């Protein structure tokens, strides 16, 4: 794990690296390119487009945060119903230029939903960040995975897992990240012949979760996103992690202020 840093130092560190992103879709042609480098990193997203990216610099409920007892509430996972298919076939796997992403939405014979507070959300995709975007009690993890869901009325909910380096790959991470070389090039597309998502639901049911209202972690940093982060990390082995780092390099937004607090970017720009 990396040691925790003050918020300002975290911002500067995030802009000193370069790489990829986790949006819902690949980048659109003609849109000014944002990223994680010194010329287009998180510190500059607001300045790049103060209208479209206003929330990146002015929003008071931004993600990621340092998850502590003061910033989130802990809940039992039994308050949520996570249902993912055991077997899905021919799943699109792509390099969006900012992240490695598995596009689950649209795959036939697949029903993957998250239900809580009388609303059901459908799984759209999941993607990865290096290192983790959230901190837990001040500590970063080597990676993080986000499962992005959308309800019928357009609301978004994200289930997040910190990823720790261990002796063995979590089955889903092995199946996806073990094939990271297939999407090593920018805009590369591949297909995962067979995928079992149910292993994540098993992990989810065993642990409590942290919940808070936050934002997308990429431009336009839209707020009103329900975040549900597992209290327990899943694992990736050293060899697989090293291959992932070669492809994703660094694609994590810096730590934001606690929910409801002033946005640090807005204070300095």
N, C-alpha and C positions, 0 to 999 in steps of 0.2 A: 504493500500500500504506500501511497504517497502521504507525506505529512500535510496537515491542514495549513492554509495560508489566510491572512486577512483578505477581506473582499477586494480592496484596491490592488493588492499584489496579485490576486487571482485574475483580475481583469487584464493586467499587463501581461501576465504569463500566457493567457489565452490568445492574445494577439501576436505573440511571438512565434507561433507555430502555424503550419499550413496543412490543409487537406479537405475533407469531404463533409456531407450534411444529411439530416434526417427529416425531410419534408414528406408530405403525403404522396407526392409524385416527383418524377424527374424534373429538373429545372426547365422553364419555358424559354424558347428562343426569343432573343431580343430583350430579355430582362437583365438588368445590371447584375453582374456576378458577385455574390457575397461568398464568404468562406471563413477560414480560421487563421489567415496569415496576417502579417503586419500592415498590409494595405487594404484588407477587406474583412478583418476579423470582428468579433463581437463588440469590441469597443467602438467600432466605426459603423455598425449596421444602422443605427439611428441617423447618423450624419449622411449616410449614402442616400437616404430617402426619408426625410423628416415627416412626410405625409403617410406614405405606405407603411413605414416602419416606426410610426409614432410610439407604439406600445413598447418597442425595444428600449426606448430612452425615457419614456414618461410613465409607463405602466407600473402600478404598485403591487401587482400580484404576478410577478414573473418567475419563471422556472429556468434553471434548477435552483434549489436552495440547499442550505445545510439543514438536514432533517434532525431536529432536536425535540425535546418535550415542549419547548416554547413555540416552535414554528408549525407543528402539525399535531394531529390527534391520532392515537393508535386505536385500531378497531380489530375485531375478530374477522377473519376472512369469511366466517359463516354468514356475515351480513351481505355477502356478494355471491352470486351464482355465476361461475365461470364454466362454460361448456364449449370445449373444443373437440373437433373430430379426431378420432384415433388414427384414421388413415385418410390422407388426401394425396391425390396424384397430380403429376405434371404442374407443379407450382412455379410460377415465374420468379426468377432470382436475378436481381439487377444491381448494377453500380449506378447510383443516381448522380454521381459526381461529388456527392458529399457523404455517402454512407453505402453499406451493403444492405439491401432491402429485400424482403420476401413478400411478394404481393399476393395475399391470400384472397382478397375480395375478387369475386368473379370466377373462382375455381368451382367447377361443377361438383355435385355430390359432397358438398362441404357446408356444414352449419357451425359457425363459431361465434358465440355470443357472450356478453357480459351483462348481467342484470343486477341492478341495485336501485333503491329508492323508487321503485315502481316504474323504472324505465329500462329498456333493453337496448344495448349497443352492439353493433355488428363489427367483428374484427375486419379491418381493412388491410393492415400490413404490420410487419415488425421489422425493426432495424437496430443498428448497433452504434455505440459511441466508444471511443478510446481517448482518454480514460473515462471513468464514470462522470456523468454530469452532476448528479446529486452527490452530496456528502452525507454521511450518517454519523452524527455526533463528532463532526469535524474531520472525518477521514474520507479520503477518496478511495475508490476501488479501481482495479486495472481496466474494467469495462462496465458497460451498462447496456441492457436491451430494453426497448420500448415496444409494447404491443398497443397499437393505435386502433381505437374503436369509434364508431359513429352511430348515433341514434337516428331514428326516422326523421326527427325534426332538426337534424344537423349538428346536434351537440356532440362534443368529443370527450372521450375518457381514455386515459392511458394507464396501462398496467406496466410498472417498471420493476426490473430486477437488477441489483448490483451483481457483477460477475467477478468472482475471485479465482485466482490461479490455484489449482489443486492437482491432485494425482490423476484424476479422470475427468473426461468431458461429461457434462450433463448430456443426456441422450439427444435433446433437440439441438444443443450447441454443436455437438459432434456431427450431426446430420447436415447442418447448415454451414457452420464455419469450417468444418473439415473440407469443404469444397470451395473455400474462399478464392482459390486460384482461378476458378471459372469466371469470376467477375473482378479480376484484378485490374483490368483496364477501365478507364473512364468510359461510362455509358455502355459497358459490356452487359450482355443479357444471356441468361442461361435458364435451365429448367431443372428443378429438383423432382426426380421421378416419383419419389415416395417420401411422405413426411408424416410423422406422428406428433400431433400437437398436444395430445392428452397428457404427456409427461409434465407439462407446465401446470396443468390443472391440478395434478397430484401435489406438486410443490406448493401451489397456491393454497390448497385446502389445509395444509399442515401448519401454516404460519399466520401470525397476525400481519396486519398491513398498516402503513402510514397513509393518511389521506389529507389532502388539502386542495384548494382551488388555485390553479396556477395558469401557465401559458404554454404555447408552443415554444420550443427551445431554439427555433430558427426563425428568420424573418418570414412573416411580419410580426412574430411574437404575440399572436392573438391570445387574449386572456379568456377566462371563463372555461378553462380546460380542467376536468376532474382528474386529479392524479391519485393513483393508488399504487404505492410502492411497497413491495414485500419487505418484511423485517429481516429476512434471511437471504443471503446471496446464493447463487448457483455457481457451479465451477466449470472452468476450462483448463485443459492441461497446457503445460509449458510450450510444447511444440506447436499446438494449434494457435495459441496466443501469439507466438512469435510470427506466424504466417499472417495473422490478422493485422498485426502492427505494420507489416510491410505494405499492406494495401490501404488501410484506413489512416495510418500514421497518427494524426491528432485531429479529432473532430468533435470537441466538447465545448459547450458554452461555459463561461465563467459563472461562479456562484453569484446569485442575485440576493437582494435584501430579503429579509423575512417578509411573509405576506402582510400587506398593509403599510409597509415602511416605504419611505421615499426611494426612488430609483437612483442609484449611484451615478449612472450615465447622465441622467437629466441634471444632476447637481453640478457636473463638471463641464457640460457642453452648453 
